[in-house]
Amino acid sequence: MVVKKPYIKFTASKKTIKVGGTFTFKSKVYGDSSSIEYSVSNTKIATIDKKTGKLKAKQAGKVVVTAKAGNITKKFTVVVTK
C-alpha cells in the first residue's frame, strides 16, 4: 500500500489578472484536516482574503499566492497587468 504525503491542490487559479480586478482562488487539502489560509508575497501588488482566497489586484507586477494548511504549502505565481 502506498501512502501519499498530504498536499494542497489549487482547484481554481488564474495566471494573469488586470489591475483593479479580482479573482477567488480555491484549493483543497488532501491527507490533512487543517483549514487553508491564503497569503500573497507583496501586498503592494495584490491583497488576498486569508480565509476566502479572494485576491484583489492593486498594481502591475508579479505576486506569489501561497495556500497553507498546517505544515503544507502550495505556491502559485500570478502576473498583474495594466
C-alpha positions as CSV (number, residue, x, y, z in Angstrom):
1,M,0.0,0.0,0.0
2,V,1.3,3.4,-1.0
3,V,0.6,6.3,1.3
4,K,0.8,9.8,-0.3
5,K,2.1,12.7,1.7
6,P,-0.5,15.3,2.5
7,Y,-0.7,18.0,-0.2
8,I,-2.7,21.0,-1.5
9,K,-4.1,21.4,-5.0
10,F,-5.4,24.6,-6.5
11,T,-8.9,23.9,-7.9
12,A,-9.4,27.4,-9.2
13,S,-6.5,29.6,-10.2
14,K,-5.7,32.3,-12.7
15,K,-2.2,33.2,-14.2
16,T,-3.0,36.8,-15.1
17,I,-5.3,39.4,-13.6
18,K,-5.8,43.1,-14.6
19,V,-5.2,45.9,-12.1
20,G,-8.4,46.5,-10.3
21,G,-9.7,43.0,-11.0
22,T,-10.5,40.3,-8.5
23,F,-10.3,36.5,-8.5
24,T,-11.2,33.9,-5.9
25,F,-8.5,31.2,-5.6
26,K,-9.8,27.9,-4.4
27,S,-7.8,24.9,-3.2
28,K,-8.3,21.6,-1.5
29,V,-6.1,19.9,1.1
30,Y,-5.6,16.2,0.8
31,G,-4.5,14.0,3.7
32,D,-4.8,16.7,6.4
33,S,-7.7,18.2,8.2
34,S,-6.2,21.6,8.6
35,S,-8.1,24.6,7.1
36,I,-6.4,26.5,4.3
37,E,-5.2,30.1,4.7
38,Y,-4.0,32.3,1.8
39,S,-1.4,34.9,1.6
40,V,0.5,37.0,-1.0
41,S,4.2,37.8,-1.4
42,N,3.7,41.5,-2.0
43,T,0.6,43.4,-0.6
44,K,1.5,46.5,-2.8
45,I,0.7,44.4,-5.9
46,A,-2.3,42.4,-4.6
47,T,-4.2,41.6,-1.4
48,I,-5.9,38.4,-0.6
49,D,-8.5,37.4,2.0
50,K,-6.8,34.8,4.1
51,K,-9.9,32.7,4.6
52,T,-11.8,33.1,1.3
53,G,-8.9,33.3,-1.2
54,K,-10.3,36.4,-2.9
55,L,-7.5,38.3,-4.5
56,K,-7.7,42.0,-5.5
57,A,-5.0,43.3,-8.0
58,K,-3.7,46.7,-7.0
59,Q,-0.8,47.4,-9.4
60,A,1.2,45.7,-12.2
61,G,3.8,43.1,-11.3
62,K,4.2,39.5,-10.2
63,V,2.9,38.1,-6.9
64,V,3.1,34.7,-5.4
65,V,-0.1,33.3,-3.8
66,T,0.5,30.9,-1.0
67,A,-2.1,28.4,0.3
68,K,-1.1,26.9,3.7
69,A,-2.7,24.2,5.7
70,G,-0.8,23.1,8.8
71,N,2.8,22.4,7.6
72,I,1.8,22.0,3.9
73,T,2.2,24.9,1.5
74,K,1.4,25.3,-2.2
75,K,2.5,28.4,-4.2
76,F,1.1,29.9,-7.4
77,T,2.6,32.9,-9.3
78,V,0.2,35.5,-10.7
79,V,1.0,38.3,-13.1
80,V,-1.0,41.5,-12.6
81,T,-1.2,43.5,-15.8
82,K,-2.3,47.1,-16.6
